[in-house]
Amino acid sequence: MGKVQPAHARRKIDIHNTNQLVDTPTKQHLLSWGLTLFVTAIAALVRWPRLGIPNDVVFDETYYVKDAYALLKNGYEREAVEKANEFLLQGRTDLYETVGSFVAHPPMGKWIIAVGQQLFGLNSFGWRFGVAVMGTLLVLVTTRVAIRLLRSIWFGSLAGFLLAIDGLAIVMSRTALLDGIMATFVMMGVGCLLLDRDRTRSLLSRKLKEDSAFGGRFTWHPWRIGAGIFLG
């Protein structure tokens, strides 16, 4: 009996005369970015209105809001007084003891919360501002990652839309918690790795088209450095 090969093994690509190593839909950038921005606008519409409501300390905001403000004013987390939540809602800033607090999380997410406090004050809108920015950005990045990963503008946009209207994602974007911030950085790291993949394929394709030696040197990977930064 003859040897049977699967269809994908029988497929031949003239790699020197085509650009099939590169996965970028160059002719549809306008549609791609148009749908991305449309989905991101939907995300903003369900995250930003009435962001300061409830005007209260919600769930684990009790930890991160006070830690963020301590970082902003002192450069390190401090132990909060017993009635710190009540003082927060009154606009008071005498929230801390003289000793440092137990630190369970790295400071980056709390610094993002602190940016909103610096811009808009120590109030519910101020301490949720940075998280809402990151939650909206997460939808944009997820859409771009999905389009590049799935190689489909429509399915990638659908992925972003589903995240834009997801209840948990909305809640995580409207409360001063660290989960949504971390998710955004992780997705940005994944996006950098995909960009590195496509950049490397583009370089390889160019070298092959120029009839240069196969392979070549690909030692400079700036997008991998970006991935390392975003993934910590």
N, C-alpha and C positions, 0 to 999 in steps of 0.2 A: 504493500500500500504506500501511496505517496505521502510525503510529509505535509500536514495541513498547517497553515499559518493563520493566525487571527488577522482580521481586517486591518487593525492599526499597525501590525508588523509589516504588512504588504504596502502600506502607504509610503510613497517616496516624495521627498521635498528637495527641490533644487535650491539649496540654501545659499548658493552664490548669486542667484538671480532673483531672489524674492526677499521679502522682509518679514517672513513668517515667524522669526524669532521675537518680533516686537508685538506686544499686545495692546497697543494704544489705538483706539478708534478715532484717528485724526480728523475725519470728515464730519464728526458729529459733536465736536466740542461745544458748540453753541447750545444744542439741545441738552447735552449732558449737564452743563453748568446752569442752564435755565431751570431744569427740573430740580437740580440740587438746591438752588436758591429758593425755589418755590416750596420745597419740602421744609427747608430751614425756616422760611417765613411762617409756615403752619406751626412749627415747633415754637417759635417765638410767641405766636398769638395765644397759645395755650399755656405758656409759662410765665409771661411777663405781666399781664393784667392783674391788678390787686395783689401784687407780690408781697406787700407788707401785711396782708391779712392771712391768718389771724395775727393781731398785734400781741403776740405772746411768745414765750419760749417753748418751742415744740420739741418733745421727745429729746433726742441727744443733742439738740442745740444747746442745752444747758451746759455741756462740756465745751463744745467747739467755739461758741460765741465768746465765752469768757477767756478761753485760751488764746483766741485770735486777738482780742483786744489787749491782753497782757503782752503778747508778742509785739503788737504795734507800739505800745507805750513803754515797755520795759526791755524788750528784746528776748524775753524768756517767759515761760508759763509760770503763773503764781497761783497759790492756793486762794480760792474764793471764800469770802465771808459767808455766813450761814444764810443770809437773806439776799444774796447777790441777784437772784432772778427778779425779786421785787424791785430792787434798786435799778436794775436794767430797764424795766418798764417805766420807771419814774424818770429816766434819763440821767440818773446819777452815775458817777464814775468811780466812787469810792467802793470798789468791789472786792478788794484783795487784802489778804493777810501779808505779812512781810516775808513769808517763806515761799520757796518754789513748790510747785505742785507735781504730782506723779504724772509723767509724760508717757502716754501709751501709743502715740502716733507721731510720725515725722511732721515737721512744721510746714511743709509746702502747701498743703491744702488749707491750713489755718491762715497762712499768709494771704492766700487768695480771698478768704473771707475777710481778712483785715483790710484789704484794699477797698472793699465796699464800705467798711466802717469809716475809713479815712475820708472817702469821697462824700458820703451821705450821712455820716454820724452814727451814733450808737443807738440804732432803732431797727425795727424788724425788716424794713426795706434795705437798710444799709448792710446788715449782716447776711442777707440773702442775695444781694446783688451779684457778687462774684460767682456764687454757685449757679445762678440763673444764666450768666454768661457762658460758663463751662457746659451747662446742660444743653444750651442751644448750639454751642460749638460741637458738642458730641454728635448731634444729628447731622450736621454738615459733614463732619469727618467720616462718620459711619456711611453716609451716602456715597462719598467719594471712594472709600475703601471697598464698598460692596460693588460699585460699578467696575472698579479696576480688577477686583478678585473674580467676579462672576462674568466679566466681559460682556455685560448687558446693561445698557442705560436704564431700561425699564425695570428690570428686576432689582438693580441697585437702588433705583429711586424708590421702589416699593419697600425695600429694606429700611431705608431712611424714614419713609412715611410711617411704617409700623412703629418705629422707635419714637417718632414725633408724637404719636397719639397713645403710646403705652402709658398706662396709669402709674406704674412704679417709676418709670423714667421721669414723668411729670412731677411726681411727689419729690423725687430726689433732686430735681432742679429747682424746687420752690421751698426747700428747707436747707438750713445751713449745716449740712452734713458732708462728710468727706467722700462718700461712695461715688457720687456722680463725678466729682473732680478726678478721682482715681480712674474711673472708667474712661474719661476723656483722654487722659494721658496714655493709658494703655492702648486705646484705639489709634492715637496719634503715632505711637511707636509701631503698631502694626502697619499703618499707612507708610511710614518711612521705610520699612522692610520691603513693602511692595514697590515703592519707588526705586529702591536699590535694585530689586529684581529686574524691573523694566529698563533701568539705566544700563545695567550690565548686559542685558540682551541686546540693547541698541548698539552698544559698543562692539559687542561680538559680531553682530550682523554687519556693521560697517567695515570691520576688519576683513570679514570673509568676502564682502563685495569688492574690496580693493585687492583681492587675491594675495593678501598678506599671509604669513604663517598662521596656522590655526592656533587659536587661543590668544596669545599675547599676554601682556601684563595688565592685571586688573586689581592693583593693590590699593587704589584710592577709592574708598567707599564712604563719601560724606553722609549719605542717607543712613548708613549703619551707625555712624556716630550720633546722628539725630535720634535714631531708635534707642540707642543706649541712654541718651539723656532723658527721653520721655519715659522709658521703662525703669529708670532709676538704677 
